[in-house]
Amino acid sequence: MFKNKFFRGFAHLFPAALFYNVSDFADADFHVVTNLLTEGTKIYLTLIIVYLIDRFLDTVLDIYNTYPFAKERPIKGYIQMVKIFMYVVAGIIVISILLDKTPSTILAGLGAMAAVLLLVFKDTILGFVASIQLAANHMLKIGDWIEMPSRMADGTVEDITLNTVKVQNWDKTITTIPTYAMISESVKNWRGMEESGGRRIKKSMFIDVNSVKLIDEERYNDLLKNKFIEEGETSYNNISNLTLYRKYTKNYLKNHPKINESMTLIVRQLQQTPYGMPLEIYAFCTIKEWGPYENIQSEIIETLLSALSHFGLKSYQYPTNLPKQ
C-alpha cells in the first residue's frame, strides 16, 4: 500500500470531508459561493475515492502476483475491467453533480448512446470475454512460449492485459497482440512440450541410392571391429548396408543419454525423392532449452553423417560441378 501511495490518497479524505461539512458557512447572500464550494468538494471526494479504489486494486494485483499460480491465472485483465467500470460510474456521478441531476437520469440519457458506447468499447468487451476463456481453459499464461505467424510473434508471453498480450520475441523485439485474437486466430503454445518428457527431434538425412548395396563379409567384419554392430545381431547374408545403418542409428539413439527412450523413437525411410532416399529420425530429447537442445540435435546428426562411410553409404548432395550448358 505504501508502494502504491494508498495512504497518501487516504490522507486527502479528512480535509475534504471537513471542508464539505463547513462549506455552508456563508450566509444567504453568498449562496452561489456556498454551492460552488459544496459541489466542488463533492467532486473532489468522488475523485479521491476513485483514486483510493484504484490504488487498492493495484495492491491486490501486486500481492496476487507474488503467488506461483498467478502466472497460470493472471487477473490483470479483470482488475482493468473493474477499473473501467469504476471510472464510468465516477464519470456519471461527476456529470450528475455538475448538471444537478440524479445519476439515474444521466443513465437514462446514456441509453440512447448505447450503440456508440459498444463501438467505442468493442475491443475492451471482446478482450474481457477472451480473458475469461483463456483463464477458464488454461490456454495461456505468463511465461508461455507461443508462435503466432499471422501476428509475427514467436517468443515468451510477458504480460496479459484486458486488451493486449505482450510477447517478447527471440530477437528481443516486442509484439503486442489483441487479447481476443488469442481466441479467434491460430496460436501454437509450446507449453505442452515444456511440460512433457522431451522435445522432439525430427530430421532427415538423404542417402545416395547409388551407394546402397548388399553387405559383404569384409564390410561386415569391419563394422564388427569398429563396434557399429554387435556380434550375433545379424548376418551379412542378403542384407543391405542401409538396413544395418538404420539399425545402428536406432541403437545409437536408444543408448544416447539425452534421448528419452520411453517416448516415441523411430528411424524410418520416407518416399524416395530425386534427391535420394530420406532416412528420418524421430525421437525426443530430454533437454528442452533451445541452445542445449540445438547442440545435442546437431551432435547427433553430425555423428550419424560421419558413420555413413563405414557402411559404404554416401549422403546425397546436389552436384555443384555440372558442366555448363
C-alpha positions as CSV (number, residue, x, y, z in Angstrom):
1,M,0.0,0.0,0.0
2,F,2.9,2.4,0.7
3,K,4.4,1.5,-2.7
4,N,1.2,2.3,-4.5
5,K,0.7,5.5,-2.5
6,F,-2.6,4.4,-1.0
7,F,-2.2,6.2,2.3
8,R,-1.2,9.4,0.5
9,G,-4.7,9.4,-1.1
10,F,-6.3,8.3,2.1
11,A,-4.9,11.4,3.9
12,H,-6.9,13.7,1.5
13,L,-10.2,12.3,2.7
14,F,-10.1,14.0,6.1
15,P,-9.6,17.7,4.9
16,A,-12.1,17.1,2.0
17,A,-14.8,15.7,4.4
18,L,-14.1,18.6,6.9
19,F,-14.3,21.2,4.1
20,Y,-17.6,19.7,2.9
21,N,-19.2,19.9,6.3
22,V,-18.2,23.6,6.8
23,S,-18.7,24.7,3.2
24,D,-22.1,26.3,4.1
25,F,-20.5,28.8,6.5
26,A,-21.5,31.7,4.3
27,D,-24.9,33.4,4.8
28,A,-27.7,33.5,2.3
29,D,-26.2,36.4,0.4
30,F,-23.3,34.2,-0.6
31,H,-25.3,31.1,-1.6
32,V,-23.6,31.0,-5.0
33,V,-20.2,30.6,-3.3
34,T,-21.6,28.1,-0.9
35,N,-23.0,26.0,-3.8
36,L,-19.7,26.1,-5.7
37,L,-17.7,25.0,-2.6
38,T,-20.2,22.2,-1.8
39,E,-20.4,20.8,-5.3
40,G,-16.7,21.2,-5.9
41,T,-16.0,19.3,-2.7
42,K,-18.4,16.5,-3.8
43,I,-16.5,16.1,-7.0
44,Y,-13.2,16.2,-5.1
45,L,-14.4,13.5,-2.7
46,T,-15.5,11.4,-5.6
47,L,-12.1,11.6,-7.3
48,I,-10.3,10.8,-4.1
49,I,-12.5,7.7,-3.5
50,V,-11.8,6.6,-7.1
51,Y,-8.1,7.1,-6.6
52,L,-8.2,5.0,-3.3
53,I,-10.0,2.1,-5.0
54,D,-7.6,2.3,-7.9
55,R,-4.6,2.1,-5.6
56,F,-6.2,-0.7,-3.6
57,L,-6.8,-2.7,-6.7
58,D,-3.2,-2.3,-7.7
59,T,-2.1,-3.5,-4.3
60,V,-4.4,-6.6,-4.6
61,L,-2.8,-7.3,-8.0
62,D,0.8,-6.9,-6.7
63,I,0.1,-9.3,-3.8
64,Y,-1.7,-11.8,-6.1
65,N,1.3,-11.8,-8.5
66,T,3.6,-13.0,-5.6
67,Y,1.9,-16.4,-5.7
68,P,3.1,-19.2,-8.0
69,F,-0.3,-19.7,-9.6
70,A,-0.5,-16.1,-10.7
71,K,1.3,-17.0,-13.9
72,E,-1.2,-19.6,-14.8
73,R,-4.3,-17.5,-13.9
74,P,-3.4,-13.8,-14.3
75,I,-6.1,-11.4,-13.1
76,K,-4.7,-8.2,-14.5
77,G,-7.5,-8.1,-17.2
78,Y,-10.2,-8.5,-14.6
79,I,-8.6,-5.7,-12.5
80,Q,-8.6,-3.5,-15.5
81,M,-12.3,-4.3,-16.2
82,V,-13.2,-3.3,-12.6
83,K,-11.3,-0.1,-13.0
84,I,-13.1,0.8,-16.2
85,F,-16.5,0.1,-14.6
86,M,-15.4,2.3,-11.7
87,Y,-14.3,5.2,-13.9
88,V,-17.6,5.0,-15.8
89,V,-19.6,5.2,-12.6
90,A,-17.4,8.0,-11.2
91,G,-17.8,9.9,-14.5
92,I,-21.6,9.6,-14.3
93,I,-21.5,10.8,-10.7
94,V,-19.4,13.8,-11.6
95,I,-21.6,14.7,-14.5
96,S,-24.7,14.4,-12.3
97,I,-23.1,16.8,-9.8
98,L,-22.3,19.3,-12.4
99,L,-25.7,19.2,-14.1
100,D,-27.5,18.9,-10.7
101,K,-29.3,15.8,-11.9
102,T,-29.6,12.3,-10.4
103,P,-27.3,9.5,-11.7
104,S,-30.4,7.6,-12.8
105,T,-31.4,10.5,-15.1
106,I,-27.9,10.6,-16.6
107,L,-28.0,6.8,-17.2
108,A,-31.4,7.1,-18.9
109,G,-29.9,9.6,-21.3
110,L,-26.9,7.4,-22.0
111,G,-29.3,4.6,-23.2
112,A,-29.5,6.4,-26.5
113,M,-25.7,6.3,-26.8
114,A,-25.5,2.5,-26.1
115,A,-24.6,1.8,-29.8
116,V,-21.8,4.4,-29.7
117,L,-20.5,3.0,-26.4
118,L,-20.5,-0.5,-27.7
119,L,-18.5,0.6,-30.7
120,V,-16.0,2.6,-28.6
121,F,-15.5,-0.3,-26.1
122,K,-15.7,-3.1,-28.7
123,D,-12.1,-4.2,-28.1
124,T,-12.4,-4.0,-24.4
125,I,-15.6,-6.1,-24.4
126,L,-14.0,-8.7,-26.7
127,G,-10.9,-8.7,-24.6
128,F,-12.8,-9.3,-21.4
129,V,-14.7,-12.3,-22.9
130,A,-11.4,-13.6,-24.3
131,S,-9.7,-13.2,-20.9
132,I,-12.4,-15.3,-19.2
133,Q,-12.0,-18.1,-21.9
134,L,-8.2,-18.0,-21.6
135,A,-8.3,-18.3,-17.9
136,A,-11.1,-20.9,-17.7
137,N,-9.5,-23.2,-20.2
138,H,-5.8,-22.7,-19.1
139,M,-5.0,-21.7,-22.7
140,L,-2.4,-19.1,-22.0
141,K,-0.2,-17.9,-19.1
142,I,2.7,-15.6,-18.5
143,G,6.0,-17.3,-19.4
144,D,4.5,-19.5,-22.2
145,W,6.4,-19.8,-25.4
146,I,3.9,-19.1,-28.3
147,E,4.1,-18.9,-32.1
148,M,1.6,-16.8,-34.0
149,P,2.7,-16.3,-37.6
150,S,-0.3,-14.1,-38.5
151,R,1.0,-11.5,-35.9
152,M,4.7,-12.2,-36.5
153,A,5.0,-13.3,-32.9
154,D,7.4,-16.1,-31.7
155,G,8.6,-15.8,-28.1
156,T,7.6,-15.6,-24.5
157,V,4.4,-14.1,-23.1
158,E,5.4,-11.2,-20.9
159,D,2.1,-9.7,-19.9
160,I,-1.6,-10.4,-20.3
161,T,-4.0,-7.4,-20.0
162,L,-7.6,-6.8,-20.8
163,N,-6.8,-5.5,-24.3
164,T,-3.4,-6.9,-25.3
165,V,-1.0,-9.8,-24.8
166,K,2.7,-8.7,-24.8
167,V,5.1,-11.2,-26.4
168,Q,8.9,-10.8,-26.3
169,N,10.2,-12.4,-29.4
170,W,13.5,-14.3,-29.5
171,D,15.2,-11.3,-31.3
172,K,14.2,-9.2,-28.2
173,T,11.5,-7.3,-30.1
174,I,8.1,-6.8,-28.5
175,T,4.9,-7.8,-30.2
176,T,1.5,-6.7,-28.8
177,I,-1.5,-8.8,-29.8
178,P,-5.2,-8.1,-29.1
179,T,-6.4,-10.5,-26.4
180,Y,-9.4,-11.5,-28.4
181,A,-7.0,-12.6,-31.2
182,M,-5.7,-15.4,-29.0
183,I,-9.2,-17.0,-29.2
184,S,-10.2,-16.2,-32.8
185,E,-6.8,-16.9,-34.5
186,S,-4.4,-19.9,-34.6
187,V,-1.8,-19.9,-31.9
188,K,0.8,-22.6,-31.2
189,N,1.6,-22.9,-27.5
190,W,4.8,-24.8,-26.6
191,R,3.8,-25.4,-23.0
192,G,2.8,-29.0,-23.7
193,M,6.4,-29.7,-24.9
194,E,7.9,-28.0,-21.9
195,E,5.7,-30.0,-19.5
196,S,6.3,-33.3,-21.3
197,G,9.3,-35.6,-21.0
198,G,11.2,-34.3,-24.1
199,R,11.4,-32.1,-27.1
200,R,11.0,-33.6,-30.5
201,I,13.9,-34.2,-32.9
202,K,12.6,-34.7,-36.5
203,K,15.4,-34.7,-39.0
204,S,16.0,-36.4,-42.4
205,M,19.3,-37.5,-44.0
206,F,19.2,-38.1,-47.7
207,I,21.1,-41.2,-48.7
208,D,22.6,-41.6,-52.2
209,V,20.7,-44.6,-53.6
210,N,23.8,-45.5,-55.8
211,S,25.7,-46.3,-52.6
212,V,23.0,-48.7,-51.3
213,K,24.2,-52.4,-51.8
214,L,24.3,-55.7,-50.2
215,I,26.9,-56.0,-47.4
216,D,29.9,-58.3,-48.0
217,E,31.9,-60.2,-45.4
218,E,34.8,-57.7,-45.4
219,R,32.5,-54.8,-44.7
220,Y,30.6,-56.8,-42.1
221,N,33.8,-57.7,-40.2
222,D,34.9,-54.1,-40.3
223,L,31.6,-52.9,-38.8
224,L,32.0,-55.6,-36.0
225,K,35.6,-54.5,-35.4
226,N,34.6,-50.8,-35.0
227,K,31.5,-51.8,-32.9
228,F,28.9,-50.3,-35.3
229,I,27.1,-53.6,-35.0
230,E,27.2,-56.3,-32.3
231,E,28.2,-60.0,-32.7
232,G,25.2,-62.1,-33.4
233,E,22.9,-59.1,-34.0
234,T,22.5,-60.0,-37.7
235,S,24.4,-61.7,-40.5
236,Y,25.8,-60.3,-43.8
237,N,23.7,-62.7,-45.9
238,N,21.3,-60.8,-48.2
239,I,21.2,-57.7,-46.1
240,S,21.9,-54.2,-47.3
241,N,24.3,-51.6,-45.8
242,L,21.3,-49.3,-45.4
243,T,19.5,-51.8,-43.3
244,L,22.5,-52.2,-41.0
245,Y,22.9,-48.4,-40.9
246,R,19.2,-47.9,-39.9
247,K,19.6,-50.4,-37.1
248,Y,22.8,-48.8,-36.0
249,T,21.1,-45.4,-36.0
250,K,18.2,-46.7,-33.8
251,N,20.6,-48.4,-31.3
252,Y,22.7,-45.2,-31.2
253,L,19.6,-43.1,-30.3
254,K,18.4,-45.7,-27.7
255,N,21.8,-45.6,-25.9
256,H,22.2,-41.8,-26.1
257,P,22.0,-40.3,-22.6
258,K,19.9,-37.3,-23.8
259,I,17.3,-39.2,-25.7
260,N,14.1,-40.2,-23.8
261,E,13.6,-43.9,-24.7
262,S,10.2,-44.0,-23.1
263,M,8.8,-41.7,-25.7
264,T,8.4,-42.3,-29.5
265,L,11.7,-43.3,-31.2
266,I,11.5,-44.2,-34.9
267,V,14.1,-44.4,-37.6
268,R,12.3,-44.9,-40.9
269,Q,12.6,-44.5,-44.7
270,L,10.4,-41.9,-46.4
271,Q,9.2,-41.9,-50.0
272,Q,12.2,-41.8,-52.3
273,T,12.9,-38.5,-54.0
274,P,15.1,-37.2,-56.8
275,Y,17.5,-36.1,-54.1
276,G,18.0,-39.6,-52.6
277,M,16.4,-41.9,-50.1
278,P,15.3,-39.9,-47.0
279,L,16.1,-41.6,-43.7
280,E,14.1,-39.8,-41.0
281,I,15.0,-39.7,-37.3
282,Y,12.0,-39.2,-35.0
283,A,12.9,-39.0,-31.3
284,F,12.6,-36.8,-28.2
285,C,15.5,-35.1,-26.4
286,T,15.3,-34.8,-22.6
287,I,16.9,-31.3,-22.9
288,K,14.3,-28.7,-23.8
289,E,16.2,-25.4,-23.6
290,W,16.7,-24.0,-27.0
291,G,20.5,-23.7,-27.0
292,P,21.4,-27.0,-25.5
293,Y,18.7,-28.8,-27.5
294,E,20.1,-27.5,-30.8
295,N,23.6,-28.5,-29.7
296,I,22.5,-32.1,-28.9
297,Q,20.5,-32.3,-32.1
298,S,23.5,-31.1,-34.2
299,E,25.9,-33.6,-32.5
300,I,23.5,-36.5,-33.2
301,I,23.2,-35.6,-36.9
302,E,27.0,-35.0,-37.2
303,T,27.8,-38.3,-35.6
304,L,25.4,-40.2,-37.9
305,L,26.7,-38.5,-41.0
306,S,30.3,-39.3,-40.1
307,A,29.3,-43.0,-39.7
308,L,28.0,-43.3,-43.2
309,S,31.3,-44.1,-44.8
310,H,31.8,-47.1,-42.5
311,F,28.7,-48.7,-44.0
312,G,29.8,-47.8,-47.6
313,L,27.0,-45.2,-47.8
314,K,27.0,-41.7,-49.1
315,S,24.9,-38.7,-48.3
316,Y,23.3,-37.2,-51.3
317,Q,24.4,-33.7,-52.2
318,Y,23.3,-31.8,-55.3
319,P,26.2,-31.7,-57.8
320,T,28.0,-28.4,-57.9
321,N,30.4,-29.2,-60.8
322,L,27.9,-29.9,-63.5
323,P,29.1,-28.8,-67.0
324,K,27.7,-25.5,-68.2
325,Q,25.0,-25.8,-70.9
